[in-house]
Amino acid sequence: MRARRLIAAASVAALGVLSLAACGKSAPDVAAYVGDTSWSTARVDEIYDDLQAKYGEAVRQEASQAGATPSPDQLRSSVTRQDVLNLLISLELGKRVAAAKNVQVPDQVSPEELQQGLRVPAAAEYTRLWGEWIDVSQALSQQLPLAEQLSDDAVMAVYRAIAKTGAIDGGLSVDQVRQAFGDGGFVRAASALSAALQEEAERADIAVNPRFRTVGVPSVVSTGQALVFYSLPYIDQNGPVTDISTPEPLPSAEPAETAGTDS
């Protein structure tokens, strides 16, 4: 699928890297802090386990109708705990920016509209949170001033993240990507939202448990036929929330290379 077919549905790319300030936030059972808001690792597990259970049941029902028996691997969604945390952090930051700028966020995107692209049932909390996030990110993108110039780094960061999903061709040059992206409207919107999220993240004093990989911003584009969900990194883990120098992996931790995260 060629890049020129991609149309932004909601694309968020915080392209700058933020330092995470621990500031005494060292509870090993906390996944992340954003200001006075925090999520425990148990909360992340709750959302993750819910989506996996609902996904598995949906696969079983579909397979049963076809007279087939799904394998254990087929009963597991590719969504990871990292994807869950990415969504929680970005949604919190986005809501804070919207409140600060008095941006009204309409309730427009339903879980039912996303379940096919996400490959997660609409009844899962994860799908509902995605709907909230797209509402917030779209509302902000419509209000924030667009970047006048797009650097090659900004364009290629978005391109490489989408290419990792296999939705567009890899190996294109900067000139080819710029031609494929046209005026780069969705990259401009992404850059503007990136700047707003970065400012809020610095103000809110973010800290992320080193058990999780680099935090990324959930993003989605439309090919005109389907939605493509991907993630762009924007916060690295220079400032862990725990003082464990070599943390033990989370129970049932995903492999190092997982869908929905960037290395």
C-alpha positions as CSV (number, residue, x, y, z in Angstrom):
1,M,0.0,0.0,0.0
2,R,1.5,3.3,-1.0
3,A,1.9,6.2,1.4
4,R,-0.1,8.6,-0.8
5,R,-3.3,6.7,0.1
6,L,-3.0,7.6,3.8
7,I,-5.4,10.2,5.1
8,A,-5.2,11.3,8.7
9,A,-8.0,10.3,11.0
10,A,-6.1,11.3,14.1
11,S,-2.3,11.4,14.1
12,V,-0.4,12.4,17.2
13,A,3.4,12.5,17.1
14,A,5.3,14.0,20.0
15,L,8.6,14.1,18.2
16,G,10.7,15.6,20.9
17,V,12.2,13.4,23.7
18,L,11.3,14.4,27.3
19,S,13.3,13.8,30.4
20,L,11.3,12.0,33.1
21,A,11.6,13.6,36.5
22,A,11.4,11.0,39.3
23,C,11.0,13.7,42.1
24,G,10.7,11.1,44.8
25,K,8.1,9.1,43.0
26,S,9.5,5.7,43.6
27,A,6.6,3.3,44.2
28,P,7.5,0.1,42.3
29,D,3.8,-0.8,42.0
30,V,3.0,2.4,40.1
31,A,3.2,2.2,36.3
32,A,3.3,6.0,35.7
33,Y,2.7,9.4,37.2
34,V,1.4,12.5,35.4
35,G,1.2,15.2,38.0
36,D,-1.2,14.1,40.7
37,T,-2.6,11.3,38.5
38,S,-1.1,7.9,38.6
39,W,-1.9,4.4,37.4
40,S,-0.8,1.2,39.2
41,T,0.6,-1.7,37.4
42,A,-2.5,-3.6,38.6
43,R,-4.7,-1.0,36.8
44,V,-2.7,-1.5,33.5
45,D,-3.1,-5.3,34.0
46,E,-6.9,-4.9,34.5
47,I,-7.4,-3.1,31.2
48,Y,-5.0,-5.5,29.4
49,D,-6.6,-8.6,30.9
50,D,-10.1,-7.3,30.0
51,L,-9.2,-6.8,26.4
52,Q,-7.5,-10.1,26.1
53,A,-10.5,-11.9,27.6
54,K,-13.0,-10.2,25.3
55,Y,-10.7,-10.7,22.3
56,G,-10.3,-14.4,23.0
57,E,-14.1,-14.8,23.4
58,A,-14.8,-13.0,20.2
59,V,-12.3,-15.2,18.3
60,R,-13.8,-18.4,19.8
61,Q,-17.3,-17.3,18.7
62,E,-16.2,-16.5,15.2
63,A,-14.3,-19.8,14.9
64,S,-17.2,-21.8,16.3
65,Q,-19.5,-20.4,13.6
66,A,-17.0,-21.5,11.0
67,G,-16.5,-24.9,12.6
68,A,-12.9,-24.2,13.5
69,T,-10.8,-24.4,16.7
70,P,-8.5,-21.4,17.3
71,S,-5.0,-22.0,18.5
72,P,-3.8,-20.4,21.8
73,D,-1.9,-17.8,19.8
74,Q,-5.0,-16.9,17.8
75,L,-6.8,-16.2,21.1
76,R,-4.3,-13.5,22.1
77,S,-4.5,-9.9,20.8
78,S,-1.3,-8.2,19.7
79,V,-2.1,-5.3,22.0
80,T,0.5,-5.1,24.9
81,R,0.5,-3.6,28.3
82,Q,2.8,-0.9,26.9
83,D,0.0,0.0,24.5
84,V,-2.4,0.4,27.4
85,L,0.0,2.7,29.3
86,N,0.7,4.8,26.2
87,L,-3.0,5.3,25.8
88,L,-3.6,6.2,29.5
89,I,-0.7,8.8,29.6
90,S,-1.6,10.4,26.3
91,L,-5.2,10.7,27.1
92,E,-4.4,12.4,30.5
93,L,-2.0,14.8,28.8
94,G,-4.5,15.6,26.1
95,K,-7.3,16.3,28.6
96,R,-5.1,18.6,30.5
97,V,-4.2,20.6,27.4
98,A,-7.8,20.8,26.4
99,A,-8.8,22.1,29.8
100,A,-6.0,24.6,29.8
101,K,-7.0,25.9,26.4
102,N,-10.8,25.8,27.0
103,V,-11.2,23.4,24.1
104,Q,-14.5,21.6,24.0
105,V,-14.2,17.9,23.3
106,P,-17.3,16.4,21.6
107,D,-18.1,12.7,22.0
108,Q,-17.9,11.6,18.4
109,V,-16.0,8.4,18.0
110,S,-17.7,5.3,19.3
111,P,-16.0,2.0,20.2
112,E,-18.0,0.3,17.5
113,E,-16.3,2.4,14.9
114,L,-12.8,1.3,16.1
115,Q,-13.2,-2.4,17.0
116,Q,-12.5,-3.7,13.5
117,G,-9.3,-1.6,13.0
118,L,-8.1,-2.2,16.6
119,R,-9.1,-5.9,16.4
120,V,-10.4,-5.5,19.9
121,P,-14.2,-5.8,20.7
122,A,-16.1,-2.6,21.3
123,A,-17.0,-3.8,24.8
124,A,-13.4,-3.7,26.0
125,E,-12.4,-0.7,28.1
126,Y,-9.3,-0.3,25.9
127,T,-11.5,0.3,22.8
128,R,-13.5,2.9,24.7
129,L,-10.4,4.7,25.8
130,W,-9.2,4.8,22.2
131,G,-12.5,6.5,21.3
132,E,-11.9,9.1,24.0
133,W,-8.4,9.7,22.9
134,I,-9.3,10.3,19.2
135,D,-12.0,12.7,20.3
136,V,-9.5,14.6,22.4
137,S,-6.7,14.6,19.8
138,Q,-8.9,15.7,17.0
139,A,-10.4,18.5,19.0
140,L,-7.0,19.8,19.9
141,S,-5.7,19.4,16.4
142,Q,-8.5,21.6,15.1
143,Q,-7.6,24.4,17.5
144,L,-3.8,24.4,17.6
145,P,-1.9,26.5,15.1
146,L,-0.2,24.3,12.5
147,A,3.5,24.2,12.0
148,E,4.5,26.3,9.0
149,Q,7.5,24.2,8.2
150,L,8.1,20.5,8.4
151,S,11.6,19.2,9.0
152,D,12.8,16.1,7.3
153,D,13.1,14.5,10.7
154,A,9.4,15.1,11.5
155,V,8.2,13.8,8.2
156,M,10.4,10.7,8.4
157,A,9.5,10.0,12.0
158,V,5.8,9.7,11.1
159,Y,6.6,7.7,7.9
160,R,8.9,5.2,9.7
161,A,6.3,4.6,12.4
162,I,3.6,3.9,9.9
163,A,5.9,1.8,7.7
164,K,6.6,-0.5,10.7
165,T,3.0,-1.6,10.7
166,G,3.4,-2.8,7.1
167,A,0.6,-0.5,6.0
168,I,2.8,1.5,3.6
169,D,6.0,0.7,1.6
170,G,9.3,0.9,3.5
171,G,12.6,2.2,2.2
172,L,11.3,5.4,0.6
173,S,13.6,8.5,0.5
174,V,12.7,11.8,2.1
175,D,11.7,13.2,-1.3
176,Q,9.5,10.2,-2.0
177,V,7.8,10.5,1.4
178,R,7.2,14.2,1.0
179,Q,5.7,13.6,-2.4
180,A,3.5,10.8,-1.1
181,F,2.3,12.9,1.9
182,G,1.4,15.8,-0.3
183,D,1.1,19.0,1.8
184,G,1.8,17.0,4.9
185,G,-1.4,18.3,6.6
186,F,-1.6,15.4,9.1
187,V,2.1,15.7,9.9
188,R,1.7,19.4,10.5
189,A,-1.3,18.6,12.9
190,A,0.8,16.0,14.6
191,S,3.7,18.4,15.1
192,A,1.4,21.0,16.6
193,L,-0.2,18.5,19.0
194,S,3.3,17.2,19.8
195,A,4.4,20.6,21.0
196,A,1.3,21.0,23.1
197,L,1.7,17.6,24.7
198,Q,5.4,18.1,25.3
199,E,4.8,21.4,27.1
200,E,2.1,19.8,29.3
201,A,4.3,16.7,30.0
202,E,7.1,18.9,31.3
203,R,4.7,21.0,33.4
204,A,3.0,17.9,34.8
205,D,6.2,16.2,35.9
206,I,5.9,12.8,34.3
207,A,7.6,9.7,35.6
208,V,7.3,6.2,34.1
209,N,8.2,2.9,35.7
210,P,11.3,1.4,34.0
211,R,9.4,-1.9,33.7
212,F,7.8,-0.3,30.7
213,R,9.5,0.6,27.5
214,T,9.7,4.1,26.0
215,V,6.3,5.7,26.1
216,G,4.7,6.4,22.8
217,V,1.8,8.4,21.5
218,P,-1.1,6.3,20.1
219,S,-1.8,7.4,16.5
220,V,-4.1,6.3,13.7
221,V,-4.5,7.0,10.0
222,S,-7.0,5.9,7.5
223,T,-6.0,4.3,4.2
224,G,-9.5,5.0,2.8
225,Q,-10.4,1.4,3.3
226,A,-9.1,0.6,6.8
227,L,-7.7,2.3,9.9
228,V,-4.0,1.8,10.7
229,F,-3.0,2.1,14.4
230,Y,0.6,2.9,15.3
231,S,2.7,4.5,18.0
232,L,5.4,7.2,18.0
233,P,7.9,7.5,20.9
234,Y,7.9,10.7,22.8
235,I,9.0,10.0,26.4
236,D,12.0,8.0,27.3
237,Q,12.8,6.5,30.6
238,N,15.7,8.6,31.9
239,G,13.7,9.3,35.0
240,P,12.3,6.0,36.4
241,V,9.6,5.9,39.1
242,T,11.4,3.2,41.0
243,D,14.8,2.9,42.4
244,I,15.2,-0.7,41.4
245,S,18.3,-0.7,39.3
246,T,17.6,-4.0,37.5
247,P,13.9,-4.5,37.8
248,E,12.3,-7.9,37.5
249,P,10.0,-8.2,34.4
250,L,6.3,-8.0,34.9
251,P,4.4,-11.3,35.1
252,S,3.6,-12.5,31.6
253,A,5.7,-9.7,30.2
254,E,5.6,-9.3,26.4
255,P,8.7,-10.0,24.3
256,A,11.1,-7.1,23.6
257,E,9.7,-6.7,20.1
258,T,6.0,-6.2,20.4
259,A,3.3,-4.7,18.2
260,G,2.3,-1.1,18.9
261,T,5.6,0.1,20.3
262,D,8.7,1.6,18.8
263,S,12.2,0.5,19.6
